[in-house]
Amino acid sequence: CTLWLISWSGFRKRNECIKANAKSCGECIQVGVKCGWCMDPEFLKQGEATSTRCDELESLRKRGCSSAMVENPRGSQLVLKDKAVTNRNQGEGKLRPEDITQIQPQKLTLSLRSGEPQSFNLKFKLAEDYPIDLYYLMDLSYSMKDHLENVKNLGTQLMLEMSKITSDFRIGFGSFVEKKLRNPCTGDQNCTSPFSYKNLLTLTRNGQEFNTLVGQQQISGNLDSPEGGFDAIMQVAVCGEHIGWRNVTRLLVFSTDAGFHFAGDGKLGGIVLPNDGKCHLENNMYTMSHYYDYPSIAHLVQKLSDNNIQTIFAITEEFQPVYMELKNLIPKSAVGTLSANSSNVINLIIDAYNSLSSEVILENSKLPEGVTIMYQSRCKNGVTGEGEMGRKCSNISIGDEVFFIISITAKQCPKMGKPETIKIKPLGFNEEVEITLNFICECDCHKHGIENSEICHNGNGTYECGACRCNEGRIGRQCECSTNEVTSEDLDKSCRKDNGTDICSNNGDCVCGTCECKKRENPEERYSGKFCECDNFNCDRSNNKLCGGHGHCECRVCICDANWTGSACDCSLDTTTCLASNKQICNGLLFFVNHNAKCMLWSQVLVTCQCPVFHRECVQCRAFGTGEKKDTCERDCSYFNLIKVKDRGKLPQPGQAFPLMHCKERDANDCWFYYTYAVNNKTEKEVHVVETLDCPAGLALLLIWKLLMIIHDRREFAKFEKEKMNAKWDTQENPIYKSPINKFQNPNYGHKAVVL
């Protein structure tokens, strides 16, 4: 049973074209890449529906549709912009950021047919001497007092170190504490009132200006341990004009010694409106901290990704585990451990940058409905990846090239069928690949369709691709009927062969007075004929092959190939193996030639497979107790010796001293039996017969089931009879029983009548 289910499961997959019941070429090609549409006007046979034009390509060819008449559009791709990646060494002269290319190609168009993937190669190269913008966002709560002292000289020192990586480096500075709900600073503390975020220094190449500005900052205070850093990160991400971000590598260094508030925490201060993700800087101050809640982590991830910002969390050791978990949620981010006073911040930034730049991760914009995308990576040192791992390559150095194979597949056409645009980009980089998706929703022959064609019953449809596409409310091969006429009795009569048969022989539907035959699961099997009375799969079989494998089935009759005959095309007419040395068939004697082309003694020269009927009936009754002679078997069929063998291989073979005849016959239950007939040297007639019948699998199972049911029923009936005989019925009277009969006596009964 398991094997049967597996085979049919695979069968259904192969049959998707027929099962779709496509009424037009456009519907057909959307079913799958294996499906084609035959445009030949003469292709359909009597009884076949228009949807029969849609089939697998090989099946259409076998059915007589030439390749030139098969509509089978294929997808394609066209590269529109393919600028080579930049080969540039530090010191060769500066290029503008927009003139540097790290990803190739940049723009292309894909034409997608349903089920057919379109693949293209994407190259990425980490450019040498690529410009970097770094924004340092620092927590200025009171606990960061010692850290502030060491950051005052960060500008010039960081500029010096980064010059080893790039000749075009800019640095900026901002600070944050918390939403201003109440001033936590006491009178004896030298601190400013809390604030949510300040942009103190727009990105600049002047490291000394950074030092000077940081030296002027004062620490502030907070009411609780978590800080409002998420508010600050959101503003840095979305306020690009205020920060001064360029389309280059963007780094955000987030430095703190505390945890963070996130969406929902604002309710503690009476703030319920969710963060809107927009820029609210006035005079470089975030002005809506009292109005909008903290952003959620997912909201931050989206905005950081949209703006190509890579985040470096410079965190004290105490909160390292918390920010490691946060790093796992934010792609292209890194975590470094600050020393007690931030003395290691420069090394932390350099190490984090090297870690981030050594990995490229591809992401794509939202895909249209029904479109899927697959990635395969070809990374450094022969490392490959698929699935989610196919999106990334690690351990990349400056100047290394890596490759990705990207496959895009449409499962269906969009509702409107209009082109869609998607984008693929490496996370943290400003470059991207723009891909326009065109969907193949119609066949080329659709363009040449004739609207309101006379072929389609006086203009009731469009004649296209060799068939009529009916207007709404019309059906039929030529759109000859209205939908409200389909079930009328007059039309149904023309779909019956005679009054005693079913409509369309129960193998089809009557549409407009014409039978449209049902489709089979197997695309090779078909009903046909005016009344769907024919099929090509119910012919005789031999060796479990339709028409013995030597012919084809037409209307339940085998049409045999050359040199084959018989009801199952299992009788060979080839006589070459029966030629004697004198070139005479069977040496000129009277021999019988069977389907294996072996010479047998008989009454005349025949080239046939038929054995005498009287032998068949006698063998059947003596070997199996069946057949027409089963009641007179002993009287009529005792003229030969019967010898049973286990299988056909045990039957005597030609070449022995006396002539031999091989026979194959079928009984009333459609089962085959095999035997040989011969007259031995003692003039005794011998019949060797295979002791088991060769029945179709379904029939054998049915017979077994029937036998089991008969045995079961007989046992149950015998059990019932036995219980019936052994039953002892108790005849006690019911104590509450009351007879329905009452007796009344006439009081005058027996008295003499009074004489008047």
Residue, then its C-alpha position, 0 to 999 in steps of 0.5 A: c500500500t505504501l508503494w501504491l501511495i508513493s507512486w500516485s503522489g508522484f503521478r499527481k505532480r506530473n499531471e498538473c497541466i491536465k488537472a488545471n483545466a485551463k480554458s486559454c493559453g494564458e491560464c495554461i502557461q501559468v500552471g507550470v513550466k512543463c505545460g504547453w498549449c497546442m495552437d493547431p485548430e485541428f488538434l482536438k479529437q471528437g469529445e475533447a474539451t478545449s482545456t485538453r490543448c493544455d498538456e505537458l510538452e512531451s505529451l502534446r508531441k505524442r498526440g500529434c502537435s508539432s513543435a511549431m504549433v506549441e506555445n511555450p514562452r520562456g522567461s528571460q533576463l536583461v542587464l541594464k546597468d553593469k558597471a564593474v566593481t572599483n579597483r582602487n588602492q589607497g593613495e592613487g587619488k581620491l574618488r567621490p563616494e558616488d564613483i566607487t562601485q562595490i556591487q555588480p550588476q546594478k540594474l536588471t530586468l527579469s521576465l518571469r514565467s510561473g514556476e520557472p526560476q530566473s538566476f543571475n550572478l551578483k559580485f561584491k568587492l570590499a573597496e580599498d580606501y572607502p570613505i567612513d562616517l563615524y558618529y559617537l553617541m555617548d551616555l552623559s548620565y552621572s555614572m559616565k563621569d570618568h568615561l567623559e574625561n577619556v573621550k575628550n581626546l578621542g577625536t584626534q586619536l581616532m582620526l590618526e588610527m582611522s587614517k590607516i584604513t581610509s583617507d576620507f574619515r569624518i567624525g561627529f558627536g551626540s549625547f543622551v540621558e533620559k526623557k525629562l520628567r523631573n531633574p534628578c540633580t541635587g544642589d551639590q552636584n555639578c550636573t545639567s538637567p536631563f535631556s533625551y538627545k542632543n546633536l552636538l557636532t555634525l560630522t566633520r574632518n576636524g578632530q580637534e573640534f571634536n576634542t574641544l566640544v567634548g571637553q565642554q560637556q557636563i554630566s547629567g542624572n537619571l531617576d532609574s538605571p535604564e537610559g533613554g538611548f533608543d530615542a537617541i539612536m532613532q534620531v541619529a538614524v532618521c535625521g540624516e541632514h542634521i547629522g551630515w551622513r554621506n552615502v558611504t560606510r556609516l558607523l554609529v558608536f553607542s557608549t553607555d554603562a546602563g541598560f535601555h528603555f524600550a517601547g511600553d516603558g513610556k507609560l510609566g511617565g504617562i506617555v502612550l503614543p508609539n514612536d513615529g520614527k520621524c526626525h524631531l530635531e529643533n536646534n539640534m535637540y530632540t523635542m518630542s521625547h515627552y510626547y512619543d514613547y521609546p521605539s521598539i527594537a524591531h522599529l530600530v532595526q528597520k530604521l538602521s537598515d533603511n539608512n545603512i547604519q552599522t552599530i557598535f555598542a561600547i558597553t561596560e562589562e556589567f551589561q555585556p550579556v544584555y547587549m549581546e542579546l540585542k546584537n543578535l537582533i540587530p543585523k550588522s552590529a557589534v559589541g565591545t567591552l569598555s574598560a572602567n574609564s573608556s581608555n580602550v575605546i579606540n581599540l574597541i572601535i577599530d576591532a569592531y569596524n574590522s569585524l563588521s567590514s569582514e562580513v557581507i549580508l544581503e537583504n531584499s525589499k518586500l517581495p510581491e505576492g507569489v514571488t520567492i527568492m533563493y540565495q547561494s553564496r560562493c565565498k572566500n577559500g571555496v566556502t559555499g552556503e545555501g538558504e539563509m547561509g547563502r545570504k552571507c560571506s564572512n572573513i572578507s578582507i579589503g579587495d576580496e571578491v565574493f559571489f552570490i547566485i540569486s534565483i527568483t521564481a514567480k508562483q503565479c501572476p499578480k492580480m493586476g499583472k503589472p511590473e514590480t520592482i524589488k531591491i537587493k543590497p548588502l546590509g550597512f552599505n548604500e549600494e543596491v541592485e534594482i530588479t524590475l520583474n515582468f510577469i509572463c501572464e499571456c502567450d504571444c499568440h494572444k496578441h493576434g487574437i480576433e475579437n468577436s470572431e465569426i468562428c466563435h459562433n457569430g462573434n460570441g468570443t475571441y479567437e486566439c491561439g487556435a481556440c475560442r475564448c468565450n465572452e462572459g455568459r457563453i460556453g462551448r467549443q465555439c461559444e455556441c451556448s448560453t450558460n442558462e441552456v446547459t442543463s436543458e433536456d433537449l441538449d442532454k438527449s443529443c449526448r446519449k448514444d441511445n435511450g438506454t445509455d448514460i449521458c456521455s457514457n458516464n465518462g463526460d459532461c454534456v455541454c451545449g449538446t456535445c460531450e466533453c470527455k472527462k480527463r484521467e489522472n494519467p495524462e496518457e489515458r483518454y476518453s474520446g468519441k462522440f459520446c465518450e464511449c471510447d478510451n485508449f486504456n481498456c484494451d487487452r494486456s499481455n505480460n501486464k503491458l497494454c496491447g502487449g507493448h506491440g501496439h496502441c489502444e483505440c476505442r478499446v481495441c488493440i491496433c497492432d504494430a507490423n508483424w504482430t496480431g492477436s487481441a493483445c498484440d502478443c502473437s508474432l507473425d515473424t517466421t524467420t526463426c522457423l526457416a529450415s536450411n532449405k529456406q522452407i518454413c518448418n522444413g515444408l511440413l505441416f506445422f503450427v507457428n505460435h507467438n514465439a515463432k516455433c514450429m508445431l505439428w498441426s493440420q495445416v500451415l498456420v501463422t496464428c496463436q489460436c489453440p483449439v477451443f475443445h482443448r481450452e475448455c477441457v484444460q480449464c475444467r480439469a485444472f481449475g474446475t471452471g468453464e463450460k465443461k465443468d459439469t461434463c468434465e469427466r466424460d468429455c475431457s479424459y482423453f489426455n494426461l494433465i500435469k500441473v507446473k508452478d510457473r510458465g518457466k516450468l512448461p516444456q519448451p520446443g526442441q524435444a523429440f515430439p511436436l509441442m503446442h504452447c497456448k494462452e487462453r483467458d477465462a470468463n473472469d478475465c484471467w489468463f492461463y497457460y498450457t502446452y499440448a503434445v503427443n509423446n512418443k507413445t502416442e499419449k496426449e499430454v497437457h502441462v498447465v500452470e497451476t495458478l491463474d494470471c489475473p489482473a491485480g485489482l480482480a485478484l484482490l476483489l476475488i480474495w475479498k469476496l472469498l473472505m466475505i463468503i467465509h465470514d458470512r457462512r460462519e456468522f450464519a452457522k453461529f446464529e443457527k447454533e445459538k438458536m437451537n440452544a436457546k431455552w425460553d423462560t415461560q413465566e407470566n409477567p406479574i403486571y400483565k393484564s388481559p385485554i379480554n373482559k367477560f360480562q353476563n346478561p343478568n336476565y340470561g337464563h330467566k323465562a320470558v314473562v307471558l303477557 
